[in-house]
């Protein structure tokens, strides 16, 4: 005989289970909808961003306009260098930092015959060749004076304020290292007949690594020695903190540069050399060249070498290398340039009367002449540039 009470209890449980299953099913469906909706939004956003980026990368311009202009006289006996959001203007009489509004944010006077200028991050170091005073200045205008007591031959500057100065004392050359407080914390003693004469130096951003190019004469032949010094704990057990070095026979290496804490490069009279490692630098790339390197420019990602062009009507060829030594672009241009500036993936080539703005992918974004003579051109963004003329400081914006 059927137990009515038991039957109804089982039926109630079945209905409760069915309702629970339906509820869980609705939750799962809702979660799937949210997931697919979110995924679709993310994908669509990524596609839109990619499309905008590609459009910006391939956007070209036919003209420019000055969106901001301030009257500011730039004296004939001064030299201008890009610095932060403005520029440095220096001469034999002093050095100033001028912002994009034409305002002088700091100024240091001095008397020098041949100023040596080094800029690293927000710091500037200036010294007179054959003088003995170094003025190091930060963005706020705080000045640190360093007296080397010996004639200065060359300088290197790190972003944290460490300074390296090559000074001469008779037949001996010292490379002095000064900490951010201006105190000497290390030195390297060199002589021509033993280690050679230092002709180029570069400091890493933290000042822990110093690269020096020495020129020696062995058995009547020139030999260049590129030495790396580590002033951190890694170099404590090495003589003079010298952790690695490379010899190049019948070669002169007149230029060294640190791109970042673990990548340095050297320009020789016969090619390009790249070194990597943030502790013990190692030679990672070397390319010999039979062409004369006219000039070199770089930022923290790219190295640009300019050659005389022998193929076609253009006067120059710019080959751009990445930190691995790969050529990412080779571009030709046909005007004498004052400077080449790398800014992110932009390449700005200009002189007083014209400019060429391109990308490392080879897209020429703008090419044309200026309305007036220009002494400095610096990128601010993908379309905006700081333009300094003899009588004004301006913001130039590219137009389609």
NORSUL-V524105 format. One record per pair of residues at least 24 apart in sequence whose C-alpha atoms are under 8 Angstrom apart, sorted by the first residue. I is the first residue (numbers start at 1). J is the second residue. D is the distance in Angstrom with one decimal. If there is no record, write none. Layout:
i=I j=J d=D
i=I j=J d=D
This chain:
i=57 j=359 d=7.8
i=57 j=363 d=7.7
i=58 j=363 d=6.4
i=58 j=365 d=7.5
i=59 j=365 d=6.4
i=60 j=364 d=6.9
i=60 j=365 d=4.2
i=60 j=366 d=6.2
i=60 j=400 d=6.7
i=61 j=365 d=5.8
i=61 j=366 d=5.3
i=61 j=398 d=6.2
i=61 j=399 d=5.4
i=61 j=400 d=4.3
i=62 j=366 d=6.3
i=62 j=367 d=7.6
i=62 j=368 d=8.0
i=62 j=398 d=7.7
i=62 j=399 d=6.3
i=62 j=400 d=5.3
i=63 j=366 d=7.6
i=63 j=368 d=7.7
i=63 j=398 d=6.0
i=63 j=399 d=5.2
i=63 j=400 d=6.5
i=64 j=396 d=6.5
i=64 j=397 d=5.4
i=64 j=398 d=4.3
i=64 j=399 d=5.1
i=65 j=396 d=5.7
i=65 j=397 d=5.4
i=65 j=398 d=6.6
i=65 j=399 d=7.1
i=66 j=394 d=6.5
i=66 j=395 d=5.6
i=66 j=396 d=4.6
i=66 j=397 d=6.2
i=67 j=394 d=7.6
i=67 j=395 d=5.7
i=67 j=396 d=6.2
i=67 j=397 d=6.7
i=68 j=394 d=5.4
i=68 j=395 d=5.1
i=68 j=396 d=7.5
i=69 j=101 d=7.9
i=69 j=392 d=6.6
i=69 j=393 d=5.8
i=69 j=394 d=4.3
i=69 j=395 d=6.5
i=70 j=101 d=6.4
i=70 j=102 d=6.2
i=70 j=392 d=5.4
i=70 j=393 d=5.3
i=70 j=394 d=6.3
i=71 j=102 d=7.5
i=71 j=391 d=6.0
i=71 j=392 d=4.3
i=71 j=393 d=6.5
i=72 j=102 d=6.1
i=72 j=390 d=7.7
i=72 j=391 d=5.1
i=72 j=392 d=4.4
i=72 j=393 d=6.2
i=73 j=390 d=5.9
i=73 j=391 d=4.3
i=73 j=392 d=6.2
i=74 j=389 d=7.3
i=74 j=390 d=4.9
i=74 j=391 d=6.0
i=74 j=392 d=7.6
i=75 j=390 d=7.2
i=80 j=375 d=7.3
i=80 j=376 d=6.7
i=81 j=376 d=7.5
i=82 j=376 d=7.7
i=82 j=378 d=6.6
i=83 j=119 d=7.8
i=83 j=122 d=7.6
i=84 j=121 d=7.8
i=84 j=122 d=6.8
i=85 j=380 d=7.7
i=86 j=386 d=7.5
i=91 j=115 d=7.4
i=100 j=386 d=6.8
i=100 j=393 d=6.7
i=100 j=394 d=7.3
i=100 j=395 d=7.7
i=101 j=393 d=6.8
i=101 j=394 d=7.8
i=102 j=392 d=7.7
i=102 j=393 d=5.7
i=105 j=140 d=7.8
i=105 j=141 d=7.4
i=106 j=140 d=7.6
i=106 j=141 d=5.3
i=107 j=141 d=7.6
i=116 j=154 d=7.4
i=116 j=155 d=7.4
i=118 j=155 d=7.2
i=118 j=156 d=6.7
i=118 j=157 d=6.3
i=119 j=157 d=6.9
i=120 j=157 d=6.2
i=120 j=158 d=5.8
i=120 j=159 d=4.9
i=120 j=205 d=7.7
i=121 j=158 d=7.9
i=121 j=159 d=5.1
i=122 j=159 d=6.9
i=123 j=159 d=6.4
i=123 j=160 d=8.0
i=123 j=161 d=6.8
i=124 j=157 d=7.9
i=125 j=157 d=7.0
i=127 j=152 d=7.7
i=128 j=152 d=7.1
i=129 j=153 d=5.6
i=129 j=154 d=7.2
i=136 j=161 d=7.8
i=144 j=181 d=7.6
i=144 j=182 d=6.8
i=145 j=182 d=7.1
i=146 j=182 d=5.8
i=146 j=183 d=7.9
i=154 j=200 d=7.6
i=154 j=201 d=7.8
i=155 j=201 d=7.2
i=156 j=201 d=6.1
i=156 j=202 d=5.5
i=156 j=203 d=6.0
i=157 j=202 d=7.4
i=157 j=203 d=6.1
i=157 j=207 d=7.8
i=158 j=203 d=5.6
i=158 j=204 d=6.0
i=158 j=205 d=4.9
i=158 j=206 d=6.0
i=158 j=207 d=5.2
i=159 j=205 d=4.9
i=159 j=206 d=6.3
i=159 j=207 d=7.6
i=160 j=205 d=6.8
i=160 j=206 d=5.8
i=160 j=207 d=7.1
i=161 j=207 d=8.0
i=162 j=206 d=7.7
i=162 j=207 d=5.7
i=163 j=207 d=7.9
i=164 j=203 d=7.6
i=166 j=198 d=7.7
i=173 j=197 d=7.5
i=187 j=240 d=8.0
i=188 j=240 d=6.4
i=192 j=216 d=6.7
i=193 j=217 d=7.9
i=199 j=253 d=7.9
i=199 j=254 d=6.1
i=200 j=253 d=7.7
i=200 j=254 d=5.7
i=200 j=255 d=5.6
i=200 j=256 d=6.1
i=201 j=255 d=7.6
i=201 j=256 d=6.0
i=201 j=257 d=7.7
i=202 j=256 d=5.7
i=202 j=257 d=5.4
i=202 j=258 d=6.3
i=203 j=257 d=7.7
i=203 j=258 d=6.5
i=204 j=258 d=5.5
i=204 j=259 d=7.8
i=204 j=260 d=6.6
i=204 j=261 d=5.3
i=204 j=262 d=7.9
i=205 j=258 d=7.7
i=205 j=260 d=6.6
i=205 j=261 d=5.9
i=206 j=261 d=7.2
i=207 j=231 d=7.9
i=208 j=232 d=5.7
i=209 j=278 d=7.8
i=209 j=279 d=7.6
i=211 j=256 d=7.2
i=212 j=256 d=7.6
i=213 j=253 d=6.3
i=213 j=254 d=7.1
i=213 j=255 d=7.8
i=213 j=256 d=7.5
i=214 j=253 d=8.0
i=215 j=252 d=6.9
i=215 j=253 d=7.9
i=221 j=249 d=7.5
i=221 j=250 d=6.3
i=222 j=249 d=6.3
i=222 j=250 d=4.9
i=222 j=251 d=6.5
i=222 j=252 d=7.6
i=223 j=247 d=6.8
i=223 j=248 d=5.6
i=223 j=249 d=4.4
i=223 j=250 d=5.5
i=223 j=251 d=6.0
i=223 j=252 d=7.2
i=224 j=248 d=5.1
i=224 j=249 d=6.4
i=224 j=250 d=7.6
i=224 j=251 d=5.9
i=224 j=252 d=5.7
i=224 j=253 d=6.3
i=226 j=253 d=7.9
i=228 j=280 d=7.6
i=228 j=281 d=6.8
i=230 j=279 d=6.8
i=230 j=280 d=7.4
i=234 j=279 d=6.7
i=243 j=280 d=5.8
i=243 j=281 d=7.8
i=244 j=280 d=6.3
i=244 j=281 d=6.5
i=244 j=282 d=7.3
i=259 j=298 d=7.9
i=259 j=299 d=6.5
i=259 j=300 d=4.6
i=259 j=301 d=7.0
i=260 j=300 d=6.1
i=263 j=323 d=7.2
i=269 j=293 d=7.4
i=274 j=323 d=7.5
i=274 j=324 d=7.9
i=274 j=325 d=7.3
i=284 j=324 d=7.8
i=285 j=324 d=7.1
i=285 j=325 d=6.1
i=286 j=325 d=7.9
i=297 j=340 d=6.5
i=297 j=341 d=7.1
i=297 j=342 d=7.5
i=298 j=341 d=7.6
i=298 j=342 d=6.2
i=299 j=342 d=5.8
i=299 j=343 d=7.1
i=299 j=344 d=8.0
i=301 j=344 d=7.8
i=302 j=342 d=7.7
i=320 j=360 d=7.6
i=328 j=360 d=6.7
i=328 j=361 d=7.2
i=329 j=360 d=5.8
i=329 j=361 d=6.3
i=329 j=362 d=6.4
i=330 j=362 d=7.7
i=331 j=362 d=7.0
i=341 j=378 d=7.3
i=343 j=379 d=6.6
i=346 j=382 d=7.8
i=348 j=379 d=7.9
i=350 j=377 d=7.5
i=351 j=375 d=7.7
i=366 j=398 d=7.8
